[in-house]
Amino acid sequence: MIDIFLSIAPIFLLLVLGYVLRRGGIPSVEFWNLNDRLVYWILFPALLFSNTSTFDLSGDLLSAFAVAIYCGFGSAVIFALLSSRLFRLDGPTASSVLQGSARHNSFIALAVAERLIGFDGLALATLVTALLIPVTNITVVTLMVTMIRGDG
């Protein structure tokens, strides 16, 4: 257990350092905004493409892997919807529960996978991310719009 903690700790310390620097205005807010856009629109897609392009997608394992990933995602969505109904949450609150249940933090997941398992972990986490991003975005946004309108 301590090995896992020591593997993940530097990632979270880096996040805390970034937070402290940003709150302190070092460097400027403009830098952080430009950096966020650079990472989100250029570097992150490049990482996904680069790692996915080197992954061996042949064989029957990919389809079973995708089914397992999508079943986990579907279970999280169903759990969020059932919990929202059970606790009679209003639309905006229910959509927040859905976001918290179904959305994943790819940036942290990729860093943790690489740190714990190495390049193979990063490649596998990249594949999971590539499989989940489109399905997650379409599903969650559609359900959120329905919840906020009060149709769901």
LINTA-V603057 format. One record per residue. PHI is phi in whole degrees, 0 to 359 (none if undefined). Layout:
BEGIN
[[PHI] [PHI]]
END
This chain:
BEGIN
[[none] [295] [296] [296] [301] [292] [286] [272] [307] [299] [295] [289] [295] [295] [297] [296] [300] [300] [297] [297] [297] [296] [297] [274] [76] [245] [295] [293] [300] [299] [301] [296] [295] [294] [298] [301] [294] [300] [295] [290] [263] [243] [291] [295] [299] [296] [297] [300] [295] [300] [288] [293] [291] [265] [281] [282] [263] [277] [93] [274] [295] [298] [294] [294] [296] [298] [299] [297] [296] [292] [294] [297] [296] [299] [297] [296] [295] [298] [301] [296] [294] [295] [298] [296] [289] [301] [267] [50] [282] [288] [306] [299] [292] [298] [292] [291] [298] [299] [301] [293] [275] [260] [278] [246] [260] [299] [300] [288] [300] [294] [296] [293] [299] [293] [291] [279] [245] [93] [300] [298] [295] [296] [297] [294] [295] [296] [297] [301] [298] [297] [288] [275] [306] [295] [294] [298] [298] [295] [295] [293] [296] [299] [293] [296] [299] [297] [294] [291] [289] [90] [277] [247]]
END
